[in-house]
Amino acid sequence: MPRKPAKKRTAKKQAPQPAVPMEHDRFDYSAIVDRPRLSWPSGARVAVWVVPNIEHFLFDRPSTRLTTIPVNPDVLNYSWRDYGVRVGIWRMMEVMEKYGVKGTVALNSDVCKHYPRIVEEGKKLGWEWMGHGTNNSTLINSQTEAEERALIREVVSTIKKSVGTAPRGWLSPALSETMRTLDILAENGIQYIGNWVNDDQPYPMRVKKGSMIAMPYSTEINDIPALLDLHQSPETFGQMICDQFDVLYEDGAETGRVMSICLHPFLVGYPHRSKYFAKALAHITSRQEVWITTGSAIVDWYKENYLGKAGARAAP
């Protein structure tokens, strides 16, 4: 009898393997209630730094939008953002100068090329300049290592040439990073970063060479999430700033806190919003035991008077 053909054996499909969980090793957990007391100059309870994000946007790329019409070029949204560098930043400067507040600018290096008049005025006001990428249409997380290194070098060198000193701080566009960003920043002389929004005090981060301090930045006391994502009114956003300050001021009686106010001139620089920003600054500056300062000043005080003292948590 003819033999039946043998059945073909099919390889069993392998079940998909779960992805290896990714963890960072940039810092250890630290509960704020377990840290030694942090004191600011003259007994201030809260160190307040105001961060104007001064940015350039590419004409043919999507970015922060007021409306979602799918067109390219997006003239409506581009020109709405462009109001910030043409008009809004000048109104913000006037308000901040009235209340004695110096900005710590998150600066796209393309601003130095396209709007040098803004840099010129900021220098007169004694503002500080942090690196903020080349422009706000180009994020950090999608580049190769070579591209990322070149971008960071360009930002640092362009800002140094424009303002006279190299930036000491950094805030990535949209707070974007790769796993290597902090190491590359430290290699290029950056000493503090605002991307990690997880604390009310500065803290040290591990990098391969040099050092890095995480500075408190906010995704909530920030006009883009508050006004565009959560659809809060300008008056409510101004009250949010005051409420944040009031609670941190009370907390600061026990140990010093940092408050960041994170702003964009194409939002807060509009007239109907700027009045509430001014009211918030009036409220903050009317209180005693407040240190209105810049990012670098906070980092310098923290490193000199707190970091490394007995009980302070330092990155190994």
Buried (B, 14 or more C-beta within 10 A) or exposed (E): EEEEEEEEEEEEEEEEEEEEEEEEEBBEEBEBEEBEEBBBEEEBBBBBBBBBBBBBBBEEBBBBBEEEEEEEEBEEBBEBBBBBBBBBBBBBBEBBBEBEBBBBBBBBBBBBBEBEEBBEEBBEEEBBBBBBBBBBBBBBBEBEEEEBBEBBEBBBEBBBEBBEEBBBBBBBBBBBBBEEBBBBBBBBEBBBBBBBBEBBBBBBBBBEEBBBBBBBBBEEBBBBBBBBEEEBEBEBBBBBBBBBBBBBBEBBEEBBBBBBBBBBBBBBBBEEBBBBBBBBBEBBBEEEBBBBBBBBBBBBBBBEBBBEEEEBBEBE
